Amino acid sequence: MGNNNSINENHHSGTMVFEIFRTLKWIERIWKVFCFRFEYKYYKIDTNKYMIEWEEFERIFLDEFYVDNYLEKLDLNQWIIYNVFKKIFEYDNNKIRVYRVYLMFFPYCLHINGAEGMNFIDFLFEKIIYNLETEMSIQLVNVQPVEKEESDEEDVDDDYFGIYNKKLVKDNKDNDSQKSVNDISEDNLNEDYLSRPDLSKKNLNTSYKKEAQNIEFDYSKFNCKDMEKNLIRIFYDEFLNTTQLGYIRIISYELFKQIMYVYFYNNIVLFLRAFKDIINDIDLDSYEDEVFVEEIKVIQKNNKNIRLDLMTEEKINHFLDNSFNELFLIRNNLARTENVKFTFDDIYVYMKKNFYFYNCINLYETYISRSINDID
């Protein structure tokens, strides 16, 4: 974590929050290992989860951050990172869906470019989809994790993570409880981190699935906020009706659009809103570090530069719709309809042609520029 706390008075506050999150790359350089370590810690006791509470998130990611107001020396970057995350959780009663944590990994990989960055994005999309599937399974029926039964039929629908080849938590509970997370190396990580149980739609009774398809979608099952309502609704329908093609994962154009909307809202709008709120709400009189206090005062003067007024649903959707033009112009085998199916190859092309999506600084600046031009 960098310790350069000098603030340029003309610094654009909207860009600043993402530049600060860039410093997180020094905590863990190997991002795939970083994600696996998250899973190892988070699912160590209960693998049957799809929500994460603030206390868990803080313990896993921010346990080495020192941000208390009584400290005589505070790191401005650490304070902002810690409190932005905390505020985002507060917006949702201190508990969010795990797939949104994977969405938040995008700001962590601002420095990753080229093939490494794209492989990481593929990895994140797999995790996002899988955690949504987990929630669907748990919400639709009370599924108990069980060992996979021997069968002559090859399972190709849902095993794109190879989860059937991993041991369930109960098999290794005693041994794993004694293992330190720090002992995990990149070489043995795939074997050692605790695997998720099989909660795929295979475990849903066929008659129950048919019944679920015929009932009206019930948001109350999912306790979702406005940002997520459409995503959950679309995924719910797709989860029940889409047949997968083995390891070639497919999602609908409609679903991918909604994932990208939630990604933008989660990683741009909420980060900016949280940054603005923590700077405005801080009680500077309670802080001992006078240098830190002066730095915050400079930021407060520039906080008005954050253009939350441009972050409307209409403008975000317009921005996303235009970004899909690049994909459809190149992948001429795709039709711009809700029924078209995307593979991860299509997502790769989309991200490659809209490179600013895997760098939140570029994404914010591109969005602001285009949105202002639309107004003019």
Buried (B, 14 or more C-beta within 10 A) or exposed (E): BEEEBEBEEEBBBBBBBBBBBBBBBEEBEEBBBBBBBBBBBBBBEEBBBBBBBBEBBBEBBBEEBEBEBEBEEBBBBBBBBBBBBBBBBEBBEBBBBBBBBBBBBBBBBBBBEEEEBBBBBBBBBBBBBBBBBBBBBBBBBEBEBEEEEEEEEEEEBBBBBEBBEBEBBEEBEEEBEEBEEEEBEEEEBEEBBBBBBBBBBBBBEEEEBEEBEEEEEEEEBBBBBEBBBBBBBBBBBBBBEBEBEEEEBBBBBBBBBBBBBBBBBBBBBBBBBBBBBBBEEBEEEEBEBEEBBEBBEBBBEBBEBBBEEBBEEEBBBBBBEEBBEBBBEBBEEBEEEEEBBBEBEBBBBBBBBBBBBBBBBBBBBBBBEBBEEEEE
